[in-house]
Amino acid sequence: MSELNKHIQHALGSSDDVRIGELIFNAAPIIQQDGLEYFISQYKNEKIDIAIIGFPFDEGVKRNGGRVGAKKGPESFRKMIRRAGTIINVEKSTDCSQLKIVDLGDVHLDDESNLEKAHELLEEFVHMALHQLQVGAVFVLGGGNDQSYPNAKALLRHVGQFHSVGVVNLDAHLDVRDLKNGKHHSGSPFRRLLETPGFKGQHFVEYAAQGSQCSQVHANYVLDKGGKIYWLSKDLEGSGAMNVFRQVIEKDFENTESIFVSFDLDSVSMAYVTGVSCPSPLGLSAQQALDICFYAGTQQKVKLFDLSEYNPTIEEYNTGKMVAAMFVHFCMGYSLRNKQ
């Protein structure tokens, strides 16, 4: 029996109130000692459901003039997730006891200012998890929102040139700014994606964007590239946030093979999350955000989910509980795959 299965069996037998966080198998020590390739060789046949990867870098936020501290996000998440979420949720009729969830650890780089190198390492990390370890879904914890470009590139590489990827950016901002002095930053990931050969603009959606935080030039850029914008007040409040998100996945991405959900925490109102790089009084409610995470988890096409801009140096407890709940809801939804 593998160490992963031993860990799961031990966790399930430890008490009558086992939490999802306790099921997570910490693979980081193995990877640090023997390398990711070794771990893959030993565990590629385990049919791992969800792999967690941390991206503890906020140089992109700094370059974009935001409040730094998001590099502490992965560390805080791991602390918050330990006792989060019962494995069997009676209210939601979900059972996560059979899920294989593995924490692959963080991207490591001594020079935190070398964001370009960090992006290269992240892309390769995510690609290996998808392509070689063949996990069901990768969940990446940032870190700045600039992580979304290397994450998207990894998924594009994984599916290959003859298959298409849908990308939805849940964000108060459009994040299609130009590079600054030729350097990448947290406001530029989706401009870089839309200019990537092989990615189709009609498979890109901006969701919960706020008109007060998005310039006309940037909005026109997205539309000119073939993308769609669903505005927070104009579109989501009238039709319902979940109805619109379902439409994105089921209709807008109908002709895609894989989907990447990029969730910037600042798309949630500061009434629920204050520990973010750029909080806003407007935004999704906590319930809407959790419902979206749950639904994304249920969808077979969703191979990649990233969460950006959690800044525990500003506020940790309440916002950290929300981040942990978002992961738990994704896992709960994932447990329903193949059962619908």
GUNU-45183 format. One line per field, with one value per atom (N, C-alpha, C): x, y, z; residue in one letter; atom name. Coordinates in pm, whole numbers, plus 50000, padded with zeros to 5 digits. Layout:
east = c(X_...) $
north = c(Y_...) $
up = c(Z_...) $
r = c(A_...) $
a = c(CA_...) $
This chain:
east = c(50084_50000_50088_50054_50133_50117_50213_50205_50079_50037_49915_49794_49778_49663_49670_49791_49807_49761_49799_49761_49610_49544_49399_49331_49375_49316_49333_49451_49477_49387_49374_49290_49145_49094_48954_48924_49024_49003_49040_49075_49128_49022_48899_48793_48659_48553_48421_48386_48484_48463_48586_48612_48730_48703_48801_48788_48865_48821_48885_49033_49066_49207_49293_49235_49310_49337_49258_49278_49396_49435_49538_49672_49729_49859_49969_50058_50167_50282_50291_50396_50522_50516_50629_50760_50763_50891_50952_50868_50917_50975_50903_50946_51073_51083_51203_51326_51305_51418_51456_51355_51381_51343_51270_51233_51093_51034_50898_50892_50997_50998_50988_51060_51053_50913_50853_50718_50621_50633_50545_50563_50687_50713_50650_50639_50585_50432_50375_50234_50147_50204_50126_50008_50009_49898_49797_49812_49725_49591_49578_49456_49423_49520_49503_49394_49306_49195_49236_49290_49322_49464_49542_49678_49684_49739_49756_49899_49913_50045_50041_50144_50151_50245_50204_50287_50308_50408_50427_50509_50454_50524_50425_50467_50383_50462_50572_50650_50563_50473_50384_50290_50246_50161_50240_50362_50450_50473_50500_50523_50400_50283_50158_50110_50189_50154_50055_50035_49941_50005_49925_49974_50034_50160_50227_50186_50212_50177_50113_50071_50006_50100_50230_50324_50306_50241_50215_50087_50017_49889_49895_49986_49990_50016_50108_50139_50017_49947_49828_49717_49701_49598_49618_49741_49768_49737_49753_49719_49568_49497_49353_49278_49335_49263_49263_49349_49368_49239_49155_49031_48909_48921_48809_48730_48600_48514_48501_48384_48361_48369_48422_48438_48303_48204_48068_47980_47926_47841_47696_47626_47490_47398_47420_47337_47348_47471_47496_47494_47480_47481_47608_47722_47851_47936_48018_48108_48247_48338_48475_48572_48521_48610_48695_48652_48727_48818_48820_48905_49052_49137_49281_49332_49365_49410_49555_49640_49783_49834_49909_49975_50117_50142_50273_50374_50332_50424_50425_50526_50536_50640_50623_50731_50841_50965_51077_51174_51211_51309_51366_51497_51561_51543_51552_51538_51392_51321_51177_51145_51241_51216_51220_51272_51282_51150_51050_50916_50911_50988_50987_51033_51136_51183_51080_51018_50914_50799_50764_50658_50698_50822_50870_50858_50898_50893_50749_50660_50520_50458_50483_50427_50469_50596_50645_50585_50572_50515_50371_50290_50150_50139_50221_50217_50250_50350_50387_50277_50210_50099_49984_49955_49847_49885_50002_50039_50104_50188_50259_50197_50162_50095_49949_49894_49759_49652_49663_49564_49434_49325_49196_49186_49242_49240_49356_49411_49516_49456_49485_49437_49560_49580_49700_49665_49741_49722_49829_49787_49883_49893_49976_50040_49954_50029_49966_49894_49803_49722_49804_49928_50015_50039_50015_50030_49939_49831_49731_49783_49878_49932_50014_50113_50184_50094_49993_49898_49824_49775_49704_49795_49920_50014_50035_50040_50058_49941_49820_49702_49699_49737_49743_49842_49956_50055_49999_49927_49873_49773_49683_49580_49631_49735_49792_49724_49786_49741_49608_49565_49442_49320_49338_49227_49220_49101_49082_49057_49095_49082_48994_48900_48821_48879_48888_48944_48845_48807_48719_48794_48797_48864_48759_48745_48655_48734_48699_48787_48713_48742_48687_48752_48873_48952_48964_48995_49010_49148_49247_49386_49440_49421_49477_49565_49632_49721_49847_49910_50040_50145_50254_50368_50423_50488_50549_50700_50752_50896_50939_50849_50879_50866_50814_50806_50660_50643_50511_50469_50338_50287_50146_50089_49960_49844_49864_49758_49765_49858_49880_49858_49817_49818_49730_49614_49522_49546_49617_49665_49767_49855_49956_49890_49785_49715_49648_49580_49508_49602_49728_49827_49911_49873_49945_49896_49984_49943_49878_49766_49698_49582_49578_49464_49358_49234_49125_49054_49050_48989_48843_48772_48631_48609_48717_48709_48759_48752_48793_48676_48652_48541_48589_48550_48569_48437_48445_48324_48331_48224_48212_48302_48334_48413_48332_48402_48337_48371_48268_48287_48371_48366_48442_48591_48629_48769_48829_48753_48799_48788_48898_48895_48827_48776_48712_48811_48934_49037_49058_49064_49086_48964_48844_48723_48716_48747_48746_48850_48963_49068_49016_48950_48896_48795_48703_48599_48657_48755_48818_48890_48935_49002_48901_48773_48670_48619_48670_48628_48494_48440_48315_48339_48255_48262_48124_48115_47993_48017_47947_47968_47892_47952_47895_47753_47734_47602_47509_47560_47476_47425_47510_47476_47445_47525_47510_47392_47366_47258_47121_47108_46980_46952_47051_47031_47066_47138_47182_47323_47410_47551_47572_47500_47520_47466_47354_47299_47398_47461_47557_47681_47728_47846_47818_47702_47665_47665_47615_47613_47754_47847_47986_48039_48022_48077_48005_47872_47795_47769_47763_47733_47856_47914_48029_48146_48163_48275_48229_48114_48058_48154_48229_48318_48464_48484_48620_48634_48759_48785_48821_48885_48928_48902_48886_48852_48945_48985_49065_48982_48956_48885_48986_48999_49092_49012_49032_48949_49036_49022_49088_48997_49051_48969_48909_48965_48907_48776_48733_48600_48490_48530_48437_48435_48318_48305_48389_48444_48525_48442_48311_48227_48258_48313_48344_48494_48570_48715_48785_48855_48931_49079_49123_49264_49297_49281_49316_49399_49467_49556_49479_49358_49281_49133_49089_48951_48853_48727_48623_48495_48418_48290_48188_48210_48124_48185_48105_48160_48062_48107_48028_48007_47898_47879_47957_47974_48042_47968_47836_47758_47774_47772_47791_47928_48030_48166_48176_48118_48125_48044_47929_47848_47923_47996_48075_48185_48254_48360_48303_48188_48123_48089_48025_47985_48107_48211_48333_48390_48384_48433_48358_48229_48149_48180_48242_48255_48380_48360_48471_48572_48525_48615_48710_48673_48756_48879_48991_49116_49209_49179_49270_49189_49224_49159_49268_49276_49372_49302_49361_49307_49418_49390_49494_49460_49565_49557_49511_49508_49483_49604_49580_49688_49670_49724_49704_49777_49870_49938_49845_49738_49639_49532_49477_49380_49382_49395_49413_49294_49240_49147_49019_48946_48819_48841_48937_48963_49020_49107_49163_49058_48960_48849_48770_48755_48685_48763_48893_48976_48969_48978_48968_48832_48726_48592_48577_48643_48637_48699_48813_48875_48787_48731_48643_48525_48465_48350_48390_48509_48557_48569_48624_48638_48501_48407_48272_48210_48224_48173_48243_48375_48454_48408_48367_48324_48201_48132_48012_48042_48167_48202_48178_48129_48095_47972_47907_47787_47663_47682_47569_47496) $
north = c(49880_50000_50125_50220_50342_50429_50521_50613_50700_50731_50810_50737_50610_50534_50506_50487_50471_50597_50711_50839_50854_50822_50836_50743_50618_50523_50569_50619_50668_50787_50879_50998_50959_50867_50827_50755_50692_50619_50696_50822_50899_50954_50976_51031_51016_51061_51057_51191_51279_51411_51448_51368_51390_51505_51591_51707_51686_51757_51744_51778_51878_51915_51801_51712_51600_51492_51491_51393_51428_51555_51601_51536_51472_51405_51504_51530_51626_51557_51581_51519_51604_51726_51819_51761_51693_51638_51536_51454_51356_51427_51528_51601_51680_51740_51816_51727_51605_51514_51441_51391_51304_51364_51476_51541_51505_51594_51573_51453_51433_51320_51188_51178_51055_51035_51142_51130_51083_51141_51103_50955_50909_50769_50674_50717_50632_50642_50755_50780_50805_50793_50827_50734_50615_50522_50528_50626_50638_50704_50761_50832_50942_51031_51144_51238_51279_51365_51511_51565_51708_51725_51805_51839_51987_52018_52156_52200_52319_52379_52522_52561_52697_52783_52908_53005_53126_53120_53224_53343_53413_53528_53643_53763_53881_53995_53958_54058_54125_54048_54104_54208_54187_54286_54413_54395_54509_54590_54523_54593_54669_54619_54682_54788_54815_54919_54875_54744_54694_54673_54628_54603_54462_54454_54324_54246_54117_54028_53899_53895_53775_53655_53679_53566_53477_53530_53451_53369_53383_53315_53163_53096_52949_52898_52962_52920_52935_53047_53070_52972_52945_52850_52715_52669_52536_52533_52644_52651_52649_52720_52732_52606_52530_52417_52295_52293_52171_52116_52204_52157_52212_52230_52287_52177_52186_52104_51958_51917_51775_51694_51572_51492_51451_51433_51404_51522_51591_51706_51663_51646_51596_51694_51823_51926_51923_51906_51908_51769_51665_51526_51494_51534_51505_51422_51336_51248_51258_51322_51341_51237_51135_51040_50959_50949_50869_50954_51084_51170_51153_51154_51155_51296_51367_51506_51514_51567_51570_51714_51754_51884_51865_51919_51903_52006_52098_52199_52325_52408_52540_52542_52639_52676_52740_52696_52748_52826_52945_53028_53126_53125_53211_53359_53394_53534_53564_53614_53637_53746_53830_53938_53890_53770_53716_53648_53730_53679_53595_53633_53560_53415_53396_53261_53185_53254_53191_53143_53222_53182_53057_53050_52932_52807_52820_52707_52665_52763_52733_52662_52713_52650_52503_52477_52339_52252_52307_52235_52192_52288_52260_52163_52182_52093_51950_51931_51796_51731_51811_51757_51712_51790_51756_51645_51656_51572_51440_51443_51323_51255_51333_51276_51246_51316_51293_51307_51416_51443_51489_51476_51519_51669_51741_51887_51940_52052_52120_52246_52269_52387_52465_52584_52663_52780_52793_52900_53005_53130_53239_53313_53416_53471_53568_53647_53745_53684_53762_53716_53694_53743_53716_53568_53487_53342_53281_53351_53291_53268_53349_53327_53198_53175_53047_52928_52945_52836_52802_52906_52885_52820_52865_52807_52659_52621_52480_52397_52448_52374_52368_52477_52477_52372_52363_52261_52121_52106_51974_51924_52010_51964_51954_52030_52023_52116_52133_52233_52200_52076_52039_52040_52088_52095_52237_52276_52414_52421_52535_52561_52684_52673_52788_52846_52979_53046_53151_53142_53243_53310_53442_53523_53587_53536_53596_53703_53829_53937_54069_54159_54295_54371_54328_54394_54303_54362_54284_54222_54284_54233_54212_54313_54309_54433_54477_54592_54553_54654_54634_54599_54539_54517_54652_54653_54776_54767_54853_54849_54711_54648_54516_54403_54433_54331_54292_54164_54111_54158_54164_54206_54152_54178_54118_54172_54281_54336_54296_54208_54178_54033_53939_53798_53766_53829_53788_53862_53973_54032_53937_53886_53792_53667_53620_53501_53527_53641_53672_53695_53720_53737_53611_53504_53377_53301_53266_53189_53057_53026_52902_52916_53030_53051_53134_53089_53155_53254_53379_53483_53459_53390_53363_53264_53204_53112_53178_53310_53385_53467_53458_53530_53604_53730_53809_53804_53768_53748_53831_53904_53988_54112_54156_54278_54399_54496_54616_54736_54801_54912_55025_55043_55150_55119_54995_54956_54909_54926_54877_54988_55022_55131_55087_55186_55158_55096_55144_55090_54941_54902_54762_54676_54731_54657_54635_54739_54725_54625_54620_54525_54381_54351_54217_54183_54276_54251_54238_54321_54314_54181_54119_53989_53873_53906_53802_53755_53813_53771_53831_53782_53832_53893_53990_54050_54043_53980_53981_54074_54189_54291_54256_54292_54258_54311_54441_54500_54483_54503_54501_54361_54261_54127_54027_54029_53926_53950_54077_54105_54077_54101_54077_53930_53859_53719_53620_53666_53576_53527_53543_53510_53365_53272_53131_53098_53157_53132_53175_53290_53340_53250_53206_53121_52987_52932_52808_52830_52945_52976_52981_53038_53044_52904_52816_52681_52597_52604_52513_52565_52695_52752_52818_52914_52985_52891_52791_52697_52561_52560_52433_52360_52434_52373_52367_52364_52349_52212_52165_52034_52046_52157_52177_52321_52342_52475_52512_52637_52696_52804_52787_52887_52964_53093_53180_53272_53257_53329_53427_53555_53660_53693_53682_53699_53839_53937_54072_54084_53976_53977_53957_53919_53904_54033_54076_54201_54200_54318_54331_54312_54304_54269_54128_54047_53907_53880_53953_53932_54068_54097_54222_54197_54073_54040_54011_54113_54101_54223_54212_54321_54447_54430_54546_54524_54549_54523_54622_54579_54665_54646_54754_54739_54662_54658_54581_54443_54353_54221_54109_53988_53870_53853_53789_53755_53628_53600_53477_53356_53356_53242_53223_53332_53320_53263_53310_53260_53112_53069_52928_52841_52891_52816_52798_52901_52893_52788_52789_52690_52549_52531_52400_52354_52441_52405_52376_52457_52433_52296_52257_52126_52012_52030_51923_51900_51997_51994_51919_51812_51730_51811_51910_51989_52078_52110_52200_52123_52147_52078_52164_52295_52387_52498_52527_52633_52706_52837_52909_53018_53047_53147_53247_53374_53477_53589_53657_53785_53774_53653_53643_53698_53800_53870_53863_53757_53740_53842_53918_54021_54138_54151_54256_54206_54088_54025_53876_53796_53652_53567_53587_53489_53477_53587_53581_53548_53617_53593_53453_53410_53275_53167_53190_53094_53086_53200_53203_53127_53149_53079_52928_52886_52743_52688_52766_52722_52710_52797_52788_52658_52622_52494_52377_52381_52274_52258_52368_52360_52306_52338_52279_52127_52083_51939_51872_51936_51881_51862_51965_51952_51842_51836_51734_51593_51573_51440_51391_51482_51445_51413_51433_51397_51247_51212_51072_51021_51109_51066_51141_51232_51316_51254) $
up = c(50000_50000_50000_49915_49905_50029_50047_50160_50151_50029_50010_50065_50028_50075_50225_50277_50422_50494_50438_50499_50501_50390_50382_50483_50488_50582_50727_50757_50893_50926_50831_50854_50876_50794_50804_50935_50992_51117_51240_51224_51337_51431_51381_51466_51395_51462_51399_51335_51325_51263_51180_51078_50993_50898_50881_50794_50663_50559_50428_50437_50517_50533_50583_50663_50717_50612_50505_50398_50308_50308_50215_50248_50148_50163_50127_50222_50201_50128_49998_49917_49910_49965_49953_50006_50122_50169_50073_50012_49914_49793_49745_49625_49652_49770_49804_49814_49863_49880_49752_49680_49566_49431_49430_49306_49260_49181_49131_49038_48957_48864_48939_49050_49131_49186_49240_49294_49187_49068_48958_48925_48920_48887_48988_49112_49217_49230_49187_49216_49092_48972_48853_48830_48889_48872_48987_49074_49191_49161_49041_49003_49105_49121_49213_49160_49247_49205_49196_49305_49311_49361_49290_49332_49366_49482_49526_49497_49440_49417_49470_49544_49597_49514_49493_49421_49512_49602_49703_49653_49555_49496_49477_49514_49490_49425_49360_49286_49179_49118_49017_49073_49196_49264_49291_49336_49363_49236_49126_48999_48953_48992_48950_49048_49151_49247_49353_49370_49469_49605_49701_49836_49843_49877_49880_50005_50002_50112_50065_49937_49885_49878_49886_49884_50007_50110_50230_50217_50104_50086_50098_50026_50035_50176_50246_50383_50474_50461_50543_50507_50379_50334_50401_50402_50460_50609_50675_50817_50835_50749_50762_50719_50627_50569_50660_50759_50840_50899_50952_51015_50942_50813_50736_50666_50673_50591_50630_50677_50706_50577_50586_50463_50405_50491_50444_50485_50385_50411_50392_50502_50497_50425_50448_50385_50233_50183_50038_49975_50057_50008_49931_49988_49925_50019_49960_50035_49974_50045_49996_50050_50117_50185_50088_49963_49866_49777_49800_49718_49755_49653_49675_49645_49751_49740_49785_49700_49727_49722_49823_49824_49771_49652_49589_49638_49723_49775_49691_49713_49650_49539_49451_49360_49444_49427_49506_49418_49464_49395_49496_49512_49611_49580_49451_49410_49383_49482_49469_49367_49335_49239_49095_49073_48937_48901_48875_48849_48722_48623_48496_48517_48598_48628_48710_48805_48886_48798_48697_48604_48526_48483_48411_48498_48623_48715_48742_48759_48783_48664_48545_48425_48416_48440_48431_48541_48660_48773_48742_48697_48666_48549_48448_48332_48370_48454_48496_48578_48661_48740_48650_48547_48455_48359_48302_48188_48229_48332_48372_48494_48594_48711_48680_48580_48529_48637_48713_48817_48753_48827_48775_48762_48859_48856_48940_48897_48972_49033_49160_49233_49277_49219_49245_49337_49446_49544_49528_49499_49491_49622_49626_49512_49433_49351_49266_49148_49089_48977_48850_48848_48733_48714_48819_48807_48701_48667_48579_48438_48393_48258_48250_48337_48329_48356_48441_48462_48334_48265_48139_48035_48028_47933_47959_48085_48120_48070_48085_48038_47886_47820_47674_47624_47689_47652_47675_47783_47819_47715_47671_47578_47435_47400_47266_47168_47053_46956_46889_46894_46825_46918_47040_47135_47191_47232_47277_47427_47482_47626_47647_47741_47782_47910_47916_48034_48082_48209_48269_48383_48379_48481_48571_48693_48791_48863_48837_48880_48871_48964_48954_48840_48802_48697_48576_48462_48338_48325_48386_48385_48244_48160_48024_48000_48104_48090_48014_47955_47890_47995_47949_48037_48084_48199_48250_48235_48150_48120_48073_47996_47943_48042_48162_48267_48294_48326_48359_48498_48521_48652_48671_48786_48820_48739_48667_48584_48438_48403_48261_48218_48306_48264_48146_48136_48030_47899_47903_47778_47715_47799_47750_47694_47762_47714_47580_47568_47445_47327_47356_47250_47227_47293_47279_47156_47063_46945_46987_46925_46956_47052_47125_47214_47141_47146_47076_47169_47125_47207_47238_47149_47174_47287_47334_47448_47577_47581_47700_47752_47883_47945_48070_48080_48201_48278_48407_48486_48614_48644_48764_48758_48636_48621_48669_48726_48780_48692_48640_48549_48607_48738_48802_48810_48777_48789_48656_48547_48417_48312_48250_48152_48022_47950_47821_47724_47726_47637_47662_47789_47822_47788_47811_47776_47625_47548_47402_47355_47424_47387_47400_47512_47532_47424_47398_47299_47159_47126_46994_46972_47081_47072_47065_47073_47065_47199_47309_47441_47482_47592_47647_47784_47820_47953_48016_48133_48212_48331_48329_48431_48558_48671_48801_48816_48800_48823_48704_48586_48465_48432_48443_48396_48507_48613_48715_48808_48841_48935_48874_48744_48679_48655_48603_48565_48675_48776_48881_48855_48954_48935_48893_48956_48923_48785_48748_48614_48507_48528_48430_48428_48545_48547_48480_48502_48431_48281_48239_48096_48040_48116_48072_48048_48145_48136_48031_48029_47946_47805_47787_47655_47593_47663_47606_47581_47666_47652_47601_47534_47485_47392_47313_47214_47259_47389_47442_47507_47514_47576_47724_47761_47899_47940_48070_48121_48237_48237_48344_48412_48541_48620_48702_48674_48746_48837_48967_49064_49143_49112_49190_49308_49427_49547_49558_49486_49494_49418_49353_49291_49395_49517_49628_49709_49751_49826_49953_49986_50107_50234_50220_50335_50383_50291_50324_50325_50245_50239_50239_50346_50352_50326_50343_50323_50179_50095_49953_49914_49803_49762_49725_49667_49622_49654_49778_49817_49755_49745_49689_49769_49792_49861_49777_49646_49557_49535_49481_49449_49475_49448_49474_49624_49662_49802_49833_49961_50001_49947_49956_49909_49759_49683_49538_49504_49573_49548_49578_49689_49727_49632_49588_49491_49359_49318_49195_49209_49323_49346_49346_49409_49412_49271_49195_49059_48972_48983_48906_48937_49065_49103_49037_49011_48951_48805_48739_48594_48548_48470_48422_48342_48271_48187_48267_48390_48470_48520_48454_48486_48572_48578_48645_48711_48836_48913_48989_48974_49057_49138_49252_49344_49374_49347_49353_49451_49494_49567_49712_49769_49913_49986_50068_50136_50288_50351_50495_50581_50523_50603_50631_50554_50578_50674_50647_50737_50706_50809_50785_50826_50944_50997_50913_50897_50824_50677_50615_50473_50452_50542_50532_50544_50632_50644_50513_50447_50319_50213_50207_50109_50132_50257_50288_50247_50272_50235_50084_50009_49863_49815_49873_49835_49875_49995_50041_49947_49905_49815_49678_49632_49507_49523_49635_49661_49670_49738_49749_49612_49528_49392_49316_49331_49260_49298_49423_49466_49391_49324_49247_49101_49059_48921_48902_48786_48751_48825_48903_48976_48931_48834_48793_48674) $
r = c(M_M_M_S_S_S_E_E_E_L_L_L_N_N_N_K_K_K_H_H_H_I_I_I_Q_Q_Q_H_H_H_A_A_A_L_L_L_G_G_G_S_S_S_S_S_S_D_D_D_D_D_D_V_V_V_R_R_R_I_I_I_G_G_G_E_E_E_L_L_L_I_I_I_F_F_F_N_N_N_A_A_A_A_A_A_P_P_P_I_I_I_I_I_I_Q_Q_Q_Q_Q_Q_D_D_D_G_G_G_L_L_L_E_E_E_Y_Y_Y_F_F_F_I_I_I_S_S_S_Q_Q_Q_Y_Y_Y_K_K_K_N_N_N_E_E_E_K_K_K_I_I_I_D_D_D_I_I_I_A_A_A_I_I_I_I_I_I_G_G_G_F_F_F_P_P_P_F_F_F_D_D_D_E_E_E_G_G_G_V_V_V_K_K_K_R_R_R_N_N_N_G_G_G_G_G_G_R_R_R_V_V_V_G_G_G_A_A_A_K_K_K_K_K_K_G_G_G_P_P_P_E_E_E_S_S_S_F_F_F_R_R_R_K_K_K_M_M_M_I_I_I_R_R_R_R_R_R_A_A_A_G_G_G_T_T_T_I_I_I_I_I_I_N_N_N_V_V_V_E_E_E_K_K_K_S_S_S_T_T_T_D_D_D_C_C_C_S_S_S_Q_Q_Q_L_L_L_K_K_K_I_I_I_V_V_V_D_D_D_L_L_L_G_G_G_D_D_D_V_V_V_H_H_H_L_L_L_D_D_D_D_D_D_E_E_E_S_S_S_N_N_N_L_L_L_E_E_E_K_K_K_A_A_A_H_H_H_E_E_E_L_L_L_L_L_L_E_E_E_E_E_E_F_F_F_V_V_V_H_H_H_M_M_M_A_A_A_L_L_L_H_H_H_Q_Q_Q_L_L_L_Q_Q_Q_V_V_V_G_G_G_A_A_A_V_V_V_F_F_F_V_V_V_L_L_L_G_G_G_G_G_G_G_G_G_N_N_N_D_D_D_Q_Q_Q_S_S_S_Y_Y_Y_P_P_P_N_N_N_A_A_A_K_K_K_A_A_A_L_L_L_L_L_L_R_R_R_H_H_H_V_V_V_G_G_G_Q_Q_Q_F_F_F_H_H_H_S_S_S_V_V_V_G_G_G_V_V_V_V_V_V_N_N_N_L_L_L_D_D_D_A_A_A_H_H_H_L_L_L_D_D_D_V_V_V_R_R_R_D_D_D_L_L_L_K_K_K_N_N_N_G_G_G_K_K_K_H_H_H_H_H_H_S_S_S_G_G_G_S_S_S_P_P_P_F_F_F_R_R_R_R_R_R_L_L_L_L_L_L_E_E_E_T_T_T_P_P_P_G_G_G_F_F_F_K_K_K_G_G_G_Q_Q_Q_H_H_H_F_F_F_V_V_V_E_E_E_Y_Y_Y_A_A_A_A_A_A_Q_Q_Q_G_G_G_S_S_S_Q_Q_Q_C_C_C_S_S_S_Q_Q_Q_V_V_V_H_H_H_A_A_A_N_N_N_Y_Y_Y_V_V_V_L_L_L_D_D_D_K_K_K_G_G_G_G_G_G_K_K_K_I_I_I_Y_Y_Y_W_W_W_L_L_L_S_S_S_K_K_K_D_D_D_L_L_L_E_E_E_G_G_G_S_S_S_G_G_G_A_A_A_M_M_M_N_N_N_V_V_V_F_F_F_R_R_R_Q_Q_Q_V_V_V_I_I_I_E_E_E_K_K_K_D_D_D_F_F_F_E_E_E_N_N_N_T_T_T_E_E_E_S_S_S_I_I_I_F_F_F_V_V_V_S_S_S_F_F_F_D_D_D_L_L_L_D_D_D_S_S_S_V_V_V_S_S_S_M_M_M_A_A_A_Y_Y_Y_V_V_V_T_T_T_G_G_G_V_V_V_S_S_S_C_C_C_P_P_P_S_S_S_P_P_P_L_L_L_G_G_G_L_L_L_S_S_S_A_A_A_Q_Q_Q_Q_Q_Q_A_A_A_L_L_L_D_D_D_I_I_I_C_C_C_F_F_F_Y_Y_Y_A_A_A_G_G_G_T_T_T_Q_Q_Q_Q_Q_Q_K_K_K_V_V_V_K_K_K_L_L_L_F_F_F_D_D_D_L_L_L_S_S_S_E_E_E_Y_Y_Y_N_N_N_P_P_P_T_T_T_I_I_I_E_E_E_E_E_E_Y_Y_Y_N_N_N_T_T_T_G_G_G_K_K_K_M_M_M_V_V_V_A_A_A_A_A_A_M_M_M_F_F_F_V_V_V_H_H_H_F_F_F_C_C_C_M_M_M_G_G_G_Y_Y_Y_S_S_S_L_L_L_R_R_R_N_N_N_K_K_K_Q_Q_Q) $
a = c(N_CA_C_N_CA_C_N_CA_C_N_CA_C_N_CA_C_N_CA_C_N_CA_C_N_CA_C_N_CA_C_N_CA_C_N_CA_C_N_CA_C_N_CA_C_N_CA_C_N_CA_C_N_CA_C_N_CA_C_N_CA_C_N_CA_C_N_CA_C_N_CA_C_N_CA_C_N_CA_C_N_CA_C_N_CA_C_N_CA_C_N_CA_C_N_CA_C_N_CA_C_N_CA_C_N_CA_C_N_CA_C_N_CA_C_N_CA_C_N_CA_C_N_CA_C_N_CA_C_N_CA_C_N_CA_C_N_CA_C_N_CA_C_N_CA_C_N_CA_C_N_CA_C_N_CA_C_N_CA_C_N_CA_C_N_CA_C_N_CA_C_N_CA_C_N_CA_C_N_CA_C_N_CA_C_N_CA_C_N_CA_C_N_CA_C_N_CA_C_N_CA_C_N_CA_C_N_CA_C_N_CA_C_N_CA_C_N_CA_C_N_CA_C_N_CA_C_N_CA_C_N_CA_C_N_CA_C_N_CA_C_N_CA_C_N_CA_C_N_CA_C_N_CA_C_N_CA_C_N_CA_C_N_CA_C_N_CA_C_N_CA_C_N_CA_C_N_CA_C_N_CA_C_N_CA_C_N_CA_C_N_CA_C_N_CA_C_N_CA_C_N_CA_C_N_CA_C_N_CA_C_N_CA_C_N_CA_C_N_CA_C_N_CA_C_N_CA_C_N_CA_C_N_CA_C_N_CA_C_N_CA_C_N_CA_C_N_CA_C_N_CA_C_N_CA_C_N_CA_C_N_CA_C_N_CA_C_N_CA_C_N_CA_C_N_CA_C_N_CA_C_N_CA_C_N_CA_C_N_CA_C_N_CA_C_N_CA_C_N_CA_C_N_CA_C_N_CA_C_N_CA_C_N_CA_C_N_CA_C_N_CA_C_N_CA_C_N_CA_C_N_CA_C_N_CA_C_N_CA_C_N_CA_C_N_CA_C_N_CA_C_N_CA_C_N_CA_C_N_CA_C_N_CA_C_N_CA_C_N_CA_C_N_CA_C_N_CA_C_N_CA_C_N_CA_C_N_CA_C_N_CA_C_N_CA_C_N_CA_C_N_CA_C_N_CA_C_N_CA_C_N_CA_C_N_CA_C_N_CA_C_N_CA_C_N_CA_C_N_CA_C_N_CA_C_N_CA_C_N_CA_C_N_CA_C_N_CA_C_N_CA_C_N_CA_C_N_CA_C_N_CA_C_N_CA_C_N_CA_C_N_CA_C_N_CA_C_N_CA_C_N_CA_C_N_CA_C_N_CA_C_N_CA_C_N_CA_C_N_CA_C_N_CA_C_N_CA_C_N_CA_C_N_CA_C_N_CA_C_N_CA_C_N_CA_C_N_CA_C_N_CA_C_N_CA_C_N_CA_C_N_CA_C_N_CA_C_N_CA_C_N_CA_C_N_CA_C_N_CA_C_N_CA_C_N_CA_C_N_CA_C_N_CA_C_N_CA_C_N_CA_C_N_CA_C_N_CA_C_N_CA_C_N_CA_C_N_CA_C_N_CA_C_N_CA_C_N_CA_C_N_CA_C_N_CA_C_N_CA_C_N_CA_C_N_CA_C_N_CA_C_N_CA_C_N_CA_C_N_CA_C_N_CA_C_N_CA_C_N_CA_C_N_CA_C_N_CA_C_N_CA_C_N_CA_C_N_CA_C_N_CA_C_N_CA_C_N_CA_C_N_CA_C_N_CA_C_N_CA_C_N_CA_C_N_CA_C_N_CA_C_N_CA_C_N_CA_C_N_CA_C_N_CA_C_N_CA_C_N_CA_C_N_CA_C_N_CA_C_N_CA_C_N_CA_C_N_CA_C_N_CA_C_N_CA_C_N_CA_C_N_CA_C_N_CA_C_N_CA_C_N_CA_C_N_CA_C_N_CA_C_N_CA_C_N_CA_C_N_CA_C_N_CA_C_N_CA_C_N_CA_C_N_CA_C_N_CA_C_N_CA_C_N_CA_C_N_CA_C_N_CA_C_N_CA_C_N_CA_C_N_CA_C_N_CA_C_N_CA_C_N_CA_C_N_CA_C_N_CA_C_N_CA_C_N_CA_C_N_CA_C_N_CA_C_N_CA_C_N_CA_C_N_CA_C_N_CA_C_N_CA_C_N_CA_C_N_CA_C_N_CA_C_N_CA_C_N_CA_C_N_CA_C_N_CA_C_N_CA_C_N_CA_C_N_CA_C_N_CA_C_N_CA_C_N_CA_C_N_CA_C_N_CA_C_N_CA_C_N_CA_C_N_CA_C_N_CA_C_N_CA_C_N_CA_C_N_CA_C_N_CA_C_N_CA_C_N_CA_C_N_CA_C_N_CA_C_N_CA_C_N_CA_C_N_CA_C_N_CA_C_N_CA_C_N_CA_C_N_CA_C_N_CA_C_N_CA_C_N_CA_C_N_CA_C_N_CA_C_N_CA_C_N_CA_C_N_CA_C_N_CA_C_N_CA_C_N_CA_C_N_CA_C_N_CA_C_N_CA_C_N_CA_C_N_CA_C_N_CA_C_N_CA_C_N_CA_C_N_CA_C_N_CA_C_N_CA_C_N_CA_C_N_CA_C_N_CA_C_N_CA_C_N_CA_C_N_CA_C) $
